[in-house]
Amino acid sequence: MSNSPEVQIERQNAIQQILASGPADTQQFLVDQLTALGFEATQSSVSRDLKDINAIKTAAGYELPSVSVAADDEIAKVKDLLRDLQPAGPNLLVIKTAIGAAQRVALALDRCGWPEIVGNVGGDDTVFTATGSAVAQRNLLSKIERASARN
């Protein structure tokens, strides 16, 4: 079974398309759907893929989270760790955190799935977040500020 990064991304995209049409009651259902689409999939690969795409298990089955709600929840978990947000050039946002919290904040940002974020690097008390453009940087700054201002 080929599990190259490209195949994994294609499989995860297919899972997202399946879940966009409605919840999947079991992982086996997803395995069957993927097989019908020509993918080689196992329950364990589907389980990893569901985790990677931040799918959630509800009473109805596996679903994609609402991006804005999920992102706000991720930022809400770390908002007390944020100290300062500063643009640095057109494609970099420097996020100061509580000591020892940068990795946790970087992970929360990764899990938000915001398209403005190209990548994050977390040190001890600083996260460098790369964006694709100056506009993306401004949008990201606004999103973080709005999400961290909410209860």
C-alpha positions as CSV (number, residue, x, y, z in Angstrom):
1,M,0.0,0.0,0.0
2,S,1.4,3.4,-1.0
3,N,1.2,5.8,1.8
4,S,3.2,8.6,0.3
5,P,2.4,12.1,1.5
6,E,0.7,12.9,-1.8
7,V,-1.6,9.8,-1.5
8,Q,-2.3,10.6,2.1
9,I,-3.3,14.2,1.2
10,E,-5.5,12.9,-1.6
11,R,-7.1,10.4,0.8
12,Q,-7.7,13.1,3.4
13,N,-9.3,15.3,0.8
14,A,-11.6,12.5,-0.3
15,I,-12.6,11.9,3.4
16,Q,-13.4,15.6,3.7
17,Q,-15.6,15.4,0.6
18,I,-17.4,12.4,2.0
19,L,-18.0,14.1,5.3
20,A,-19.1,17.3,3.6
21,S,-22.1,15.3,2.3
22,G,-23.0,14.1,5.8
23,P,-21.7,12.3,8.9
24,A,-20.1,8.9,8.6
25,D,-21.4,6.6,11.3
26,T,-18.3,4.4,11.4
27,Q,-14.7,4.4,10.3
28,Q,-15.5,1.2,8.3
29,F,-18.0,3.2,6.3
30,L,-15.2,5.6,5.3
31,V,-12.9,2.7,4.5
32,D,-15.6,1.3,2.2
33,Q,-16.3,4.7,0.5
34,L,-12.6,5.2,0.0
35,T,-12.1,1.8,-1.5
36,A,-15.0,2.5,-3.9
37,L,-13.2,5.6,-5.0
38,G,-10.0,3.6,-5.7
39,F,-8.0,4.4,-2.5
40,E,-6.3,1.7,-0.4
41,A,-7.5,2.4,3.1
42,T,-7.6,0.6,6.4
43,Q,-9.3,1.4,9.6
44,S,-6.0,2.6,11.2
45,S,-5.2,4.8,8.2
46,V,-8.7,6.3,8.3
47,S,-8.4,6.9,12.1
48,R,-5.1,8.8,11.6
49,D,-6.6,10.8,8.7
50,L,-9.6,11.7,10.8
51,K,-7.3,13.0,13.5
52,D,-5.2,14.9,10.9
53,I,-8.2,16.7,9.5
54,N,-9.6,17.4,12.9
55,A,-12.8,15.5,12.3
56,I,-15.0,15.2,15.4
57,K,-17.1,12.3,16.7
58,T,-20.7,13.2,17.4
59,A,-23.9,11.3,18.1
60,A,-24.5,11.3,14.3
61,G,-21.0,10.0,13.5
62,Y,-17.7,11.5,12.3
63,E,-18.1,15.0,11.0
64,L,-16.0,18.0,10.0
65,P,-16.0,20.7,12.6
66,S,-17.3,24.2,11.7
67,V,-14.0,25.9,10.9
68,S,-14.8,29.2,12.7
69,V,-16.1,27.4,15.8
70,A,-13.2,25.0,15.9
71,A,-10.6,27.8,15.4
72,D,-12.2,29.9,18.0
73,D,-12.1,27.0,20.4
74,E,-8.4,26.4,19.7
75,I,-7.6,30.0,20.4
76,A,-9.8,30.1,23.5
77,K,-7.7,27.3,24.9
78,V,-4.6,29.3,24.7
79,K,-5.8,33.0,24.9
80,D,-4.5,33.4,28.5
81,L,-1.0,32.4,27.2
82,L,-0.9,35.1,24.6
83,R,1.1,38.2,25.6
84,D,1.7,40.2,22.4
85,L,1.1,40.1,18.6
86,Q,3.4,42.0,16.3
87,P,3.8,42.0,12.5
88,A,7.4,41.7,11.4
89,G,7.7,42.4,7.7
90,P,5.0,41.5,5.2
91,N,4.9,37.8,5.8
92,L,5.7,37.2,9.5
93,L,3.7,37.5,12.7
94,V,5.6,37.4,15.9
95,I,3.5,36.1,18.8
96,K,4.9,36.5,22.3
97,T,3.5,34.0,24.9
98,A,3.9,33.1,28.5
99,I,7.2,31.4,29.2
100,G,7.2,27.8,28.0
101,A,3.9,28.2,26.1
102,A,5.0,28.9,22.5
103,Q,4.8,25.2,21.4
104,R,1.2,25.0,22.7
105,V,0.2,28.2,21.0
106,A,1.8,27.1,17.7
107,L,-0.1,23.8,17.9
108,A,-3.4,25.6,18.5
109,L,-2.7,27.8,15.5
110,D,-1.9,24.7,13.4
111,R,-5.2,23.1,14.4
112,C,-7.2,26.2,13.5
113,G,-6.7,25.4,9.8
114,W,-6.6,29.0,8.8
115,P,-5.6,29.4,5.2
116,E,-3.5,32.5,6.0
117,I,-1.0,30.4,7.9
118,V,1.8,28.9,5.9
119,G,3.6,27.5,9.0
120,N,4.5,28.1,12.6
121,V,7.7,27.8,14.5
122,G,7.4,27.8,18.3
123,G,10.3,28.4,20.6
124,D,10.0,28.9,24.4
125,D,8.0,32.1,24.6
126,T,7.8,33.2,20.9
127,V,5.9,31.8,17.9
128,F,6.9,32.9,14.4
129,T,3.9,32.5,12.1
130,A,4.6,32.8,8.3
131,T,1.8,34.0,6.1
132,G,1.5,34.0,2.3
133,S,1.1,37.8,1.9
134,A,0.8,41.1,3.8
135,V,-3.0,40.9,3.4
136,A,-3.0,37.3,4.9
137,Q,-0.9,38.6,7.8
138,R,-3.4,41.4,8.5
139,N,-6.3,39.0,8.3
140,L,-4.6,36.5,10.6
141,L,-3.8,39.2,13.1
142,S,-7.5,40.2,13.1
143,K,-8.7,36.6,13.5
144,I,-6.4,35.9,16.5
145,E,-7.4,39.2,18.1
146,R,-11.1,38.5,17.6
147,A,-10.9,34.9,18.8
148,S,-8.9,35.7,21.9
149,A,-11.3,38.6,22.8
150,R,-14.2,36.2,23.0
151,N,-15.1,34.3,26.2
